[in-house]
Amino acid sequence: MASIASQWPHAFMPTAEGIQLHYVDVGPRDALPIVLVHGWPDLWFGWRHQIQALQSSYRVIVPDLRGFGQSSTPQNVEAYGAKNVTNDLAALL
C-alpha cells in the first residue's frame, strides 16, 4: 500500500537565489487556488487532511517553506526574512 504522502504529485521550484522549494500542487488547474502554509516546526504534510477535503473543488498548493522538509536550507539567516518567504509563496501562484 502506498503511503498517504505519495498519493499527490510533488514538485520543486527554483527561486531567483537558487533555492529549491518543494511543494504539492493538486486539484483542477482552473479552480480557485488555495495556498496552505505550515507553521514552525512543521511540513506540508501537516495539511494532508485539508488537502483531501479541498482538492476536488480547489487548486491546493502546499509548500515546504525554506529550511523545512524537502526544500533547500539556506545558510544565510537573511534568506529566511518575511520578504523572501512571501516572494516564494507568490511565485508558486
N, C-alpha and C positions, 0 to 999 in steps of 0.2 A: 504494500500500500504506500502510495506517495505521501510525503509529508504535506501538511497544510501550506507551508511556505512555497512549495514547488508548484502549487496549482495556479499561480499567477505568473505572468511574464515579468522578468527582471531586466532592467536596462541600466546603462551608465551614460552620463552626460558629462563631457569635459567642460570646465569653466575656462574663462579667459586666462586665469592664473595656472591652468594645467591641473587643477584638482578634479578628480573623478567623483561624481556624485552618483550613488546608487539609488534607484527608485523602482517602484512598482507602478504600472500605469494600466488600469483596466477599465472596462466599460465602453459604451459607444463613443466613438471619436467626435461625433457631432452633438453629444449631450453636454449639458452644463458641467463644467469642471469643478471638482472639489479637491482642495489640497489639504491633506491631513498631516499635521506637523507634530512629531513626537516631542516630549519634554526631556528633561535630564534626570537620570540616565535612562534612556530607552532607545528603541529602534522602530523602524517601520512596522515590525511585527506586532507591536502593541496595539495596532489598529486593525488586526486581522478580522475581528468580529464585525466591525463597522464596514470594512471593505466588502464582506459577504452581503451585508444588508443593503449597501448603496450601489453596487456595481451594475445592477440591471437598469437603473434609471439615470445614473450619473457617470461621467468620466471621473474616476477616482485616481488621484496621483498621490503617492505616499513615499516621500524620500527618507533616506538616512541622511541626516544633516552632516556637515563637515565634522570629521573626527568620530563618527559613530558608525557602527555596523560595517558595511562593505564600502562606504565612502572613504576617500583619502583622508589622511590625518596630517594636516599641515603642521610644520614645526613652529612657525612664527605665530605667536599669540594674537597678533593683529588680524590674522586671517579669519579669526572667529568673530569679528565685530558684526554688529547688527546690520550694517550696510551690506557687507559681503553676503551674509546669510539671506537677507531679503532679496538681493540680486540673484542669488542661486534659485530661490523659490520662484521669482518672476520668470526666470529663464526656462523653468520647467513647463510653464504655460505656453 
